[in-house]
Amino acid sequence: MRATKFAVLLAALLILSPPGRIAALTIKVASLVPEGSPWYWALLKMASEWQAISDGRVRMKIYAGGIAGDETDTIRKMRIGQLQAAMVTGKGLGYIHPDFYVYQLPFVTRSDEELQNLFRQLQPDLEKRLQEKGFELLALTQSGWLRFFAKRQATSPEEMKKLRLFSLEGHAGIDQALRDGGFQIIPLRANDVFAALHSGMVEAFAAAPLVAASMQWFALASHMNDFHWSPLTGGLIITSGVWNAIPAELRPRLKSSAEAILEQLQLEAARLEEQAIDIMIKNGLTVHQVPEQVVDRWRALVAEGLPLLVGEAISRGVYEQALAFVEDYRRGELKK
């Protein structure tokens, strides 16, 4: 009798599950980006496209605003299977493999075009390094350029060293290099920065204007330097195990969707950054023009500090490759 019931149940399951049809795969995607921000809408669009491309077989569940923890927490949870994907900053990518920090080194690139060329040149090798760690890089992106914000005017390195400077927690090598350069570094989780600014625990930070506006940090640090410190890079990553569980015929289309959406986000971010600066100025932000000779002092400081990172956090080979690619690109631009 039991055998008969089991046979009936098995037959019913086979009828309800047509051959060749995989069960829906839900991918939990985490990010620090706040809800309502351009990055959040990009993730929502991606979720919609992936569901359509896969005919409902691949779905995304988005955990925004850091509710899944900071990027170090997110990556740890990906490693143990609690999360499957994340949109992370360049620092998050660097937490997995330090060579990704090369994209965010100050003054290595000086324009969006130079950075995009560097993305193209280095991405194949860096993707392999990420795969060795159990992750797949689906797309890289840039969301503006970091500027220094502070509670009071601090345009020179000497003035900035007098202030307590926020650094995203989990990047000890970078923090130590900055400390060795004379900066007062306060490592914190991103969600703790607003409270730290309010209490005075932190007095300055480096962020893209769109981030400073979205997180409302500028309201408590209303002085911004106008020079570009470094690009804000990031990317969409997924664990290799989950990516390989997706049918092979779907993966190229899903990856192309992610690349196209993040490319559009990059174009949109450039336009929105200008709007964000205008809005912040109307709400009390003061923008300080930094003379070229002062920017040169920042460049000299970076040149002194790079030996502390290159060969330690970032491999010398990748760093030298990056410089060569940038120089080749600049020579090509001069010939045009």
C-alpha angles and dihedrals in degrees: 000000000000090000090053092051091049091051091051091049092048092050091051091051091051091051091050093047110055116208115269094020113121122208116259112274115216113205115200108214121193131192142160090231113118121240111264093030122121090253091054092052089049090056091049091051090049091051090053094047094046091051091050095045092050095042089241096312095111118046133173128219110195125213105189135174095044094288088139090052135260122317093272089053091046094052092046090052090049090054092055095042101251090116128026105194143014143187102226138175124248087266089057090052088048090053088062095042120002094214088077088070087076090080091059102044110128116257096000089112123024104187141038089247093054091049093049090052090050090050090055095046100047102030099087093055094041091049088058091051089052091049089054086060093050100261136110122215108218099177143349125218144175126220105190133290128300117248128183117255121190142171089244135017111292111160100153129063089243092057093044092052089063091062131075105249125207118232125182109256120250102046104098096163094056092043092052092049089053092047090050086053090057102261124138101233122197111189111208142157112262092243090057097055098087092053091045091052090048093052095043093244086122123035103175143019141177115237142143110264091242090056093046089052096043093049093040090231092133090068089070097036104040101171117089128183114223100220123096112249100182138324120272103233130178145153149201114256134181132185113265092231094057093041091053090049089064112090110269093235091059099048099077091050093047091048091049089051092052092047093049094048094048091046089054090046089055092054091046092048091057090056094042092049091065090049091048092054091049091050092047091050089053087052098052107284116145116205115208120207107223115212116237092243089058091048086053088059089054089050091050090050091052091048090054093048100044094081087064090061106029109082090013110055098003121041113245092229094058092045093051091045090053093052091048093050092049092049092048090051092050092050089051091051091050091054092056 
